[in-house]
C-alpha cells in the first residue's frame, strides 16, 4: 500500500532525530511515510542559517523532506513544536494535523525571554555544564533515578553535538519567533497537545491561555511526567501519536 500522508517528527533543542525511534517502532501504518528532519545546528546539520529566524530554520527543515504531494502531519517536541507552528504558517496547504509534544504554538512571554537570555550567558561561560543542568531539569524529579541511564546518554550526546553557537542561535530564534495561536486556531485540521504535570519547561498553567483559545484542540496531560514523554511515559506518548495519525 502506498503512503497517503507524511508524518514529520521534529526533535527538540539539543536533541537528535533518533529521539523518535522507539515511538516510530510502535507505528504500524503503511499509509504513513515518516520523516525525522534535523534542526539546524544539531547533529548531522551543524550549519546555522545566516538569518536567525524560525522561518529560516523551517526552510532548512522543509528542504530535508521529500519533494512529493503528501500532506504533512507535523509533530514537534519542545523547540520542534515552535517550528511546527511556523511550518503551519509557511506551508498552510500542506498541513493535515499538528501535534505539540511538550510544546506550544504561542510566543515567549517576558519572563521566558529573560530566562533564555540568562541561558545564553550561562552557556557562554560553560557550555557542557549548561547542557547537563538543563537536560536533568527536563525530567520529573520522580523519574531521575528511574531513567538515569538514558538521561546520562542524552547529556553525553548533546555535549558532543551541540556548540555554544548553536545554543545562542536556537535561543535567539525561540525568543524572536512569532505567536502562532491565531493562525492555528483558524485552521481546519486537528491540533493535539501532549503535556506532563511535572514539566518545568512547558507547564499546563503556562499554557492555559493558549488552550483556552484552542477550543478544538485535544489535550493529553500525564501525571508524574516531565518534558521527556518519549522516555518518561512512552506508552502514553505512543498511543497519543497513533491517535493523532489515525484522525487523518
C-alpha positions in Angstrom: 0.0 0.0 0.0 1.3 3.4 -0.9 1.7 6.2 1.7 -1.0 8.8 1.6 0.4 11.1 4.4 3.8 12.1 5.7 4.4 12.2 9.4 7.1 14.8 10.1 8.7 14.4 13.6 10.8 17.4 14.6 13.1 16.8 17.6 13.7 19.3 20.4 16.5 21.7 21.4 19.9 19.9 21.9 18.4 16.6 20.8 18.7 14.3 17.8 16.1 12.9 15.4 16.8 9.5 17.0 14.7 10.6 20.0 11.7 9.4 18.0 13.0 5.9 17.2 11.1 4.0 19.9 7.8 5.8 19.1 8.2 5.2 15.4 8.6 1.5 16.1 5.1 1.5 17.6 3.5 2.9 14.4 2.3 0.1 12.1 0.6 2.1 9.4 1.5 1.5 5.8 -0.3 4.7 4.8 2.3 6.8 6.6 5.7 7.9 5.3 7.8 9.1 8.2 10.5 11.8 8.1 12.7 13.0 11.0 14.5 16.1 9.9 17.3 17.7 11.9 17.1 21.2 13.3 19.9 23.4 12.1 22.9 23.4 14.5 22.2 19.9 15.7 23.8 16.6 15.0 24.2 15.9 11.3 23.3 19.5 10.4 25.8 21.7 12.2 25.4 24.6 9.9 23.4 27.5 11.4 21.4 29.7 9.0 22.7 33.2 8.4 19.3 34.6 9.4 18.4 33.6 13.0 14.6 33.3 12.4 12.1 30.5 12.8 11.4 30.9 9.1 15.0 30.2 8.1 15.2 27.2 10.4 11.9 25.9 8.9 13.2 26.4 5.4 16.1 24.1 6.3 13.7 21.6 7.7 11.5 21.6 4.7 14.5 21.1 2.4 15.1 17.8 4.2 11.6 16.5 3.3 11.0 14.5 0.0 9.5 16.5 -2.8 6.1 14.9 -3.1 2.5 16.0 -2.6 1.8 14.1 0.6 0.0 16.1 3.3 2.0 16.6 6.5 1.1 15.5 10.0 3.7 17.6 11.8 4.7 16.8 15.4 7.3 18.8 17.3 8.9 18.3 20.7 9.7 21.5 22.6 11.6 23.8 20.2 10.4 21.4 17.4 6.8 22.3 18.3 7.6 26.0 17.9 9.0 25.3 14.5 5.9 23.1 13.7 3.7 26.2 14.3 5.9 28.2 12.0 5.8 25.5 9.3 2.0 25.6 9.5 2.1 29.3 8.8 4.6 29.0 5.9 3.0 25.9 4.3 -0.7 26.1 5.2 -1.8 23.9 2.3 0.4 21.0 3.3 -0.7 20.6 6.9 -3.1 17.8 7.8 -2.6 17.9 11.5 -0.4 19.4 14.2 0.9 17.8 17.4 2.6 19.8 20.2 4.6 17.3 22.2 5.6 19.2 25.4 5.4 22.3 23.3 3.1 25.1 22.2 2.1 27.5 19.4 2.4 30.7 21.4 5.4 33.1 21.6 7.5 33.5 24.7 6.4 35.9 27.4 8.7 38.5 29.0 9.8 36.1 31.8 10.7 33.3 29.4 12.7 35.7 27.2 14.8 36.7 30.2 15.3 33.0 31.0 16.6 32.4 27.5 19.0 35.4 27.7 20.3 34.0 31.0 20.7 30.6 29.4 22.8 32.1 26.6 25.1 33.8 29.1 25.4 30.7 31.2 26.3 28.5 28.2 28.9 31.0 27.0 30.6 30.6 30.4 30.4 26.7 30.5 28.5 25.1 27.6 28.7 21.5 28.9 27.6 22.4 32.4 24.7 24.3 31.0 23.6 21.3 28.8 23.9 18.8 31.7 21.9 21.0 34.1 19.3 21.9 31.6 18.6 18.3 30.5 18.5 17.0 34.0 15.8 19.6 34.7 13.7 18.3 31.8 12.8 15.1 33.7 10.4 15.0 36.6 12.3 14.7 39.9 10.3 11.5 40.4 11.9 10.0 37.3 15.6 11.0 37.6 16.8 7.7 39.1 14.5 5.5 37.1 15.8 6.9 33.8 19.4 7.7 34.9 20.9 5.7 32.0 19.0 7.4 29.1 19.4 10.7 30.7 23.2 10.3 31.1 23.4 9.2 27.4 21.3 12.2 26.3 23.6 14.6 28.1 26.7 13.0 26.6 25.2 13.1 23.1 24.2 16.7 23.5 27.6 17.8 24.9 29.2 16.1 21.9 26.8 17.5 19.2 25.9 21.0 20.4 28.2 24.1 20.3 27.7 27.3 22.1 26.9 28.9 18.8 24.0 26.5 18.3 22.7 27.3 21.8 22.9 31.0 21.4 21.3 30.8 17.9 18.5 28.5 18.9 17.5 30.6 21.9 17.6 33.7 19.7 15.2 32.0 17.2 12.9 31.0 20.0 12.9 34.5 21.5 12.1 36.1 18.1 9.5 33.6 16.9 6.0 34.9 16.1 2.9 33.8 18.0 1.1 31.1 16.1 -2.0 30.7 18.1 -4.5 32.7 16.0 -3.1 31.2 12.7 -3.6 27.6 14.0 -6.9 28.2 15.8 -8.4 29.3 12.5 -7.2 26.2 10.7 -9.5 23.3 9.9 -7.1 20.5 10.8 -6.7 18.6 14.1 -4.4 20.0 16.8 -3.3 18.0 19.7 -1.2 18.7 22.8 0.8 16.2 25.0 1.9 17.6 28.4 3.4 16.3 31.6 2.2 17.5 35.0 5.8 18.0 36.2 7.1 19.7 33.1 9.2 22.7 34.1 9.6 24.0 30.5 6.0 23.8 29.3 3.6 23.7 32.2 -0.1 23.3 31.9 -0.6 26.5 33.8 1.6 28.5 31.4 -0.4 27.1 28.5 -3.8 27.9 30.0 -4.5 31.0 27.9 -3.4 29.3 24.7 -5.5 26.2 25.4 -8.5 28.5 26.2 -8.2 29.9 22.7 -7.7 26.5 21.1 -11.2 25.3 21.6 -11.0 22.4 19.2 -7.6 21.2 20.4 -7.2 17.8 22.1 -5.2 17.8 25.3 -3.5 14.8 26.9 -2.0 15.5 30.4 0.1 12.8 32.0 0.7 12.6 35.8 4.3 12.5 37.1 5.9 13.2 33.7 8.3 16.0 32.9 9.4 17.2 29.5 10.6 13.9 28.0 7.4 11.9 27.4 9.1 9.7 24.8 11.1 8.3 27.8 9.1 9.1 30.9 5.7 7.9 29.7 6.5 6.1 26.5 3.2 4.0 26.3 1.0 7.1 26.7 3.1 9.0 24.2 2.9 6.2 21.6 -0.8 6.0 22.0 -1.2 9.8 21.6 0.9 9.8 18.4 -1.0 6.9 16.9 -4.4 8.5 17.7 -3.3 11.8 16.1 -2.2 10.0 12.9 -5.4 7.9 12.9 -7.6 11.1 12.7 -6.3 11.9 9.2 
